[in-house]
């Protein structure tokens, strides 16, 4: 500290900042770190505490504890209270420092650099201040001062190097060339440098200067000028590897080129290949190959550590390094990064409730790191999903059911009421803007004519990432990893990011539907991600500040403003893929193998009439289709968009749609009944709610298992003299008549059934199995009823006789 003239210990950066603030107080006389240990009892528990600093000022004594606000716990309150009472009893003031404002801390850090007193043993302060007029290079500044005084004054007796530019008091008595020799002047300079303190001499690099050193400096100054006075230990180059000859270097590079195409091998194998190359290529030369350690060191210096995988090494070697300047984002919307990845969570299909894998596509703003839009698709992403994702970037996110005021529009400068008026409803706290450029990879969804058409419609530039360079989208990849570690790992159905990390059966753990997962991601992005601190991403104007995507967007909005442009509803049709077709007079238009608009009145003026279009699609009408919904297509006539329904679609209301709301409600009630739509014989989704409530197939903790069916009482026995009503068992199925879906599912479901139980079989009409005889032969003729005898399950499988006749075991004769 400059106030005390000595150093003081600290244990954290917060304590260091507190010492910096104390150095600017002006009344600090002394500071003592960790002055004493305080022992006290808190509710019968012995506790200890050591305060951080004891500060002695001109008028009082101050006891300080430094603890950041986010690290203060409930147990620390009692410690601070006990320390405050001890300080009050001693007549001291007690203070707990929990933090500083960002502007105060940054200002003190800048001012603290010049608070120490420095000496000028060489007398260069006046010359540096006089020469530092305007912007100048460091070499010019040094040349304009007397820095080479060690050589100039010793050689000539004048610091400037010439008697014509003598300064006041020059030449000095010990360096007067008229009365002293060159050796005497050198010894006088060595004695002068010896009187410097060790710290000052070490800071100037003159801690070991002798007469011989001055001779070498003079020789280098005459040969190279000012550059020759630099310490050679700072500028010398590495000695290299003298043991690596030209032949060995050729062998190393040849082996590296060969290993680049092969699987990864050890350094010992590389060494053997190098020896083999030297023996085969240079058999007539006595080439000495260095030791393995030297070869390993050379390999690391030339080709890197070699810790990466061979696929990435080949990718990096195949693509030359780009010489272009990097793209630096300075405002929101300047660069938006798009990328897609399979969601590592199994979700349930919204219709049938089966576990499926969906793909997550996000749009990340490169400046604020805001996830401005995302999409969940049951299949791999397509160009239409990317187009709708860009449309979501332009559109505000409306508030959803269950979202509170903390998730509403929070950005200053633009009132929430104004944004809600433009959007038609309350808007969530997620930025929306028109992107200037998008960065995509080389996937099929991002590299097609449709995306080029969408970018032209929106006025967006497409910046493809470099091939085999995942670092061009490193922010997007890091966002995927953060979503997995912070959210998806806690969701049931998590299947891991690798096959080796996968659980025993993540499909059975899946309990979130696609719609529920989409709502969960939207809520988490607005509530958590947009307000999460960016530890390693801070703006250049505040590198030490605590910023989140929301604060960065708010700062940019306050600096440059926000351009609120709500896209019109017609933008949806303009982003769809276009098909150029002719209009048939009877059947309408044919798109994707289906006919549309046969009975649409809006299409009547175009039937059999060529379109007023020339060029490649002369005479054809532009029809747009959403590949995700084949029920209708859209055509624009006189500035108005018309929907053309599919000719084979039944009238509305006659066939239940798969996306009907009743199906969703039924599938949500279905897990409570223990039935699965995919494992039931019924095919109609509307019948799910009509199924009787059946016991659970997987009885968990707290769920009672189904009770056994009670045996029939006397009332259920047949009346005397009346034939019982029995149903003959069906004949066994042949192997080619079995249910293939049941045979496919049985190997995977057998472990579950073995561990969790099986659904009870439905009761068969007739006598109860409990009252059947366990004897394998038939009863006596007098007591045997007419009609087929109920047989066991094993008899039915092994018998080739008609159902009404029982099979006779071996060794038993018939009564006939």
C-alpha positions, 0 to 999 in steps of 0.5 A, spaced: 500 500 500 502 507 498 499 509 504 503 504 509 509 503 504 509 496 505 505 490 503 499 487 506 497 479 505 490 478 503 486 471 501 481 473 495 480 478 490 475 481 494 480 483 500 485 486 495 479 490 492 478 492 499 485 494 501 485 498 494 479 502 497 483 503 503 489 506 500 485 512 497 482 514 504 488 518 505 487 517 513 490 510 513 496 509 518 497 502 518 493 496 516 494 489 520 491 483 516 487 477 521 489 481 527 486 476 532 482 469 533 475 470 536 472 464 540 465 464 542 459 460 544 452 460 539 446 456 542 451 452 546 456 451 540 463 453 540 465 457 534 471 461 532 472 467 527 478 471 524 476 478 522 480 480 516 483 487 517 484 492 523 485 499 520 488 504 524 486 511 522 488 518 524 482 518 529 479 511 530 480 504 529 476 500 524 475 492 524 473 490 517 470 483 515 470 482 507 465 477 504 461 478 498 454 478 498 452 472 494 457 468 499 453 470 506 450 465 509 445 464 515 450 462 520 455 468 518 449 473 521 451 470 528 458 471 527 458 478 524 453 480 530 458 477 535 464 480 532 460 487 532 459 486 540 467 485 541 469 491 536 464 496 540 466 493 547 473 495 545 471 502 542 472 500 535 468 501 529 466 494 525 464 494 518 462 488 513 464 489 506 459 485 501 461 488 495 462 495 490 459 498 485 462 496 478 463 503 476 467 504 483 471 498 482 473 499 475 475 507 476 479 505 482 483 499 478 485 504 473 487 510 478 491 504 483 496 503 477 499 510 479 499 511 486 505 508 488 512 512 489 517 511 484 524 513 484 528 516 477 535 513 478 537 515 471 534 522 471 529 520 465 523 523 467 524 530 465 526 527 458 520 522 457 515 528 459 518 533 454 519 527 448 512 524 449 508 530 445 503 527 441 502 519 439 509 517 438 513 510 437 516 507 443 523 506 439 522 514 437 521 515 445 527 511 447 531 514 442 529 521 444 532 520 451 538 518 454 537 511 455 543 509 452 547 513 457 551 506 460 554 506 453 554 514 451 556 517 457 562 512 458 564 512 451 564 520 450 563 523 457 556 526 455 549 522 455 547 525 449 553 522 446 556 529 443 559 535 446 555 539 441 548 537 445 551 537 452 546 538 458 547 542 464 552 540 469 556 535 463 561 533 463 561 530 470 567 530 474 568 522 474 566 522 466 570 528 463 574 525 457 579 531 458 581 528 465 579 521 465 580 515 461 575 510 458 577 505 463 576 510 469 569 512 466 567 505 466 569 503 473 566 509 475 559 507 472 560 500 475 560 504 482 554 508 480 550 502 478 552 499 485 549 504 489 542 502 486 538 498 491 537 491 489 529 492 487 531 498 483 537 495 479 533 488 478 527 493 475 532 496 470 535 490 468 542 492 471 543 488 477 549 485 474 553 490 470 561 489 470 566 493 466 566 487 462 559 488 461 560 495 459 565 493 454 561 488 450 555 493 450 560 499 447 562 494 442 554 492 440 552 499 440 558 501 435 555 495 431 548 495 431 546 501 435 540 502 440 538 495 438 545 492 440 544 494 447 538 489 448 539 483 453 541 477 449 537 473 454 531 476 452 532 476 444 535 469 443 532 464 439 531 457 441 537 452 439 532 447 436 534 440 435 541 439 432 540 431 433 535 432 428 538 431 421 535 433 414 534 425 413 531 424 420 526 430 418 524 427 412 523 421 415 518 424 421 514 428 416 513 422 411 511 418 418 506 423 420 503 423 413 502 416 413 499 416 420 494 421 418 490 416 414 491 410 419 488 409 426 491 412 432 498 409 434 503 410 440 509 414 439 513 407 440 510 405 433 512 412 430 519 411 432 519 404 429 516 407 423 521 412 423 527 407 423 524 403 418 524 409 413 531 411 414 533 404 413 529 403 407 530 410 404 537 412 406 541 405 406 548 407 404 548 413 409 550 412 416 544 416 419 543 417 427 536 417 429 535 421 436 532 418 442 524 417 443 524 422 448 527 427 443 522 424 437 516 425 441 518 433 443 519 434 436 513 431 434 509 435 439 513 442 437 511 440 429 504 437 429 501 438 436 500 434 442 497 429 438 491 428 443 485 429 439 482 424 435 484 422 428 478 424 425 479 431 427 486 431 425 484 429 418 479 434 418 484 440 420 489 437 415 484 437 409 482 444 410 487 450 409 487 455 414 483 461 412 486 468 412 480 472 412 478 477 418 474 474 423 467 476 424 466 480 430 458 482 433 457 489 436 450 489 436 444 484 437 441 481 430 448 482 427 449 475 426 444 469 428 447 462 429 443 456 427 444 449 429 440 443 430 441 436 435 437 430 437 434 432 444 437 427 449 430 426 452 425 421 450 418 424 449 411 421 448 408 422 441 402 427 442 397 422 438 399 415 440 403 416 446 409 412 444 417 414 446 420 418 440 426 422 439 425 429 437 430 434 434 432 441 437 433 447 433 435 453 436 437 460 433 442 464 438 444 471 437 452 472 437 452 478 441 447 477 447 447 469 447 440 470 447 436 464 444 431 468 440 427 462 437 427 454 438 423 448 434 422 441 436 421 436 430 419 429 431 423 428 425 430 431 423 430 438 421 427 440 414 428 447 410 421 448 412 422 448 420 428 453 419 424 457 415 419 457 421 424 458 426 427 465 422 420 467 422 420 466 430 426 470 430 422 476 427 416 475 431 415 476 439 413 470 443 406 471 447 405 470 454 403 463 456 398 460 461 402 460 468 407 465 466 408 471 471 410 478 471 417 476 472 417 473 465 414 479 461 417 484 457 423 487 461 427 491 457 427 499 458 426 504 453 420 501 450 414 500 454 411 493 455 404 496 453 407 499 446 410 492 445 403 489 447 399 493 442 403 492 436 404 484 437 396 484 439 397 481 446 402 481 452 409 479 450 414 475 454 421 477 455 425 474 449 428 479 444 425 479 437 429 483 431 430 482 424 437 478 423 442 481 418 446 475 417 445 467 419 451 462 420 449 455 418 453 449 417 453 444 411 447 440 413 441 438 408 436 443 411 441 449 411 443 448 404 438 448 399 434 452 394 428 453 399 433 456 404 436 461 399 429 463 397 427 464 404 433 468 406 432 473 399 425 474 402 427 476 409 433 480 406 438 476 410 445 474 408 447 467 409 454 465 412 456 458 411 461 455 417 467 453 414 467 446 412 470 441 418 470 447 423 465 446 429 469 452 432 465 457 427 459 455 431 462 454 438 457 459 442 451 454 439 455 448 441 456 451 448 448 453 449 446 445 447 451 443 452 448 448 457 441 446 456 443 438 457 447 440 464 442 445 467 435 442 464 435 436 460 439 431 465 433 432 470 427 430 466 425 423 466 427 420 459 434 422 459 438 417 455 445 421 455 449 423 450 452 417 448 450 409 448 455 407 453 451 412 458 444 410 456 440 407 462 437 400 462 430 403 459 429 410 458 423 409 454 419 407 460 421 413 463 419 418 458 413 422 461 413 428 457 409 429 451 412 433 445 407 439 447 409 439 454 417 439 452 416 445 448 412 448 453 418 446 458 423 449 454 420 455 452 419 457 460 426 455 462 429 459 456 425 465 458 426 465 466 433 462 467 437 462 460 435 470 459 437 472 466 443 467 467 450 470 468 455 470 462 461 468 466 466 468 460 462 472 455 462 480 457 462 486 452 469 490 451 466 496 454 465 492 461 469 486 461 469 485 469 461 486 469 456 481 471 451 481 465 446 476 462 443 476 455 437 480 458 442 486 460 446 486 454 440 486 450 437 492 454 444 496 454 444 495 446 437 498 446 439 504 450 445 505 446 442 504 439 435 503 440 430 497 438 427 497 431 420 494 432 417 490 426 412 485 427 411 481 421 405 481 417 401 474 417 402 474 410 409 472 411 407 465 413 405 464 406 411 467 403 416 462 406 413 456 404 416 452 398 413 454 392 410 449 386 409 452 379 403 448 376 397 449 371 390 449 373 386 443 371 379 445 369 376 439 373 380 437 378 384 443 380 392 443 381 396 437 382 402 438 388 406 433 391 402 427 387 395 430 390 389 434 387 387 440 390 381 445 389 376 442 385 371 445 389 374 451 391 370 457 388 376 462 388 380 458 383 374 458 378 377 464 374 384 460 373 381 454 371 384 452 364 387 459 363 395 460 363 398 464 368 401 471 366 408 469 367 414 468 362 420 465 363 422 458 365 415 457 368 411 460 363 404 460 364 404 456 370 401 458 377 405 459 383 402 455 389 405 454 396 405 448 400 407 446 407 410 439 407 408 438 414 400 439 412 398 435 406 391 437 407 391 444 403 395 448 399 395 456 398 395 460 392 395 468 392 390 471 387 389 479 386 393 480 393 389 475 397 391 468 399 386 462 398 386 455 401 385 450 396 383 443 400 385 436 398 380 433 394 380 427 397 379 430 404 372 428 407 367 434 410 370 437 416 367 433 422 366 426 419 373 424 421 377 425 427 383 429 426 389 426 429 391 433 432 384 433 435 384 436 442 380 430 445 386 425 443 391 429 447 386 429 453 385 422 452 393 420 452 394 425 458 389 420 462 391 414 459 397 413 464 393 413 470 389 407 467 395 403 465 393 402 458 397 404 452 394 406 445 400 402 441 399 396 445 391 395 445 387 392 439 383 398 438 385 403 432 380 408 433 383 414 438 376 416 440 375 410 443 381 411 448 376 414 453 371 409 452 375 403 455 374 400 462 379 402 467 384 396 467 389 395 473 396 398 472 401 394 468 407 396 472 405 396 479 409 402 483 410 403 490 403 405 493 399 402 487 395 396 489 395 390 485 389 387 482 385 382 487 384 375 485 377 374 482 373 370 487 371 363 486 364 362 484 359 361 489 353 356 489 349 361 485 354 360 479 353 352 479 349 350 473 342 347 475 340 340 475 338 337 469 341 343 465 347 343 460 352 348 462 354 353 457 361 352 455 365 355 449 369 351 445 377 353 445 379 356 439 384 351 435 392 353 436 394 358 431 400 356 426 406 360 426 405 364 420 398 366 423 401 369 430 401 377 431 408 379 428 408 386 433 407 381 439 413 377 437 417 383 435 416 386 442 416 380 446 424 380 447 424 387 449 418 387 454 420 380 457 425 383 462 419 388 464 414 383 465 418 378 469 420 384 474 413 388 474 408 383 473 403 381 468 396 383 466 391 378 469 388 374 463 380 376 462 376 370 465 373 365 460 366 363 460 364 356 463 367 353 470 372 356 474 379 353 473 379 352 480 374 347 480 377 343 474 380 336 476 388 336 476 387 328 474 390 327 467 385 322 465 377 323 464 372 322 469 368 316 469 362 315 464 357 316 469 359 323 471 362 326 465 357 331 462 355 331 455 359 336 451 367 338 450 371 337 457 375 343 459 382 342 458 388 345 460 392 350 456 398 345 455 393 340 452 391 345 447 398 346 445 400 339 444 393 336 441 392 335 434 385 333 435 379 336 434 377 341 440 371 337 443 376 331 444 381 330 449 388 327 448 389 321 452 396 321 455 401 315 454 400 309 458 393 310 460 387 306 456 381 308 454 374 306 458 372 304 451 
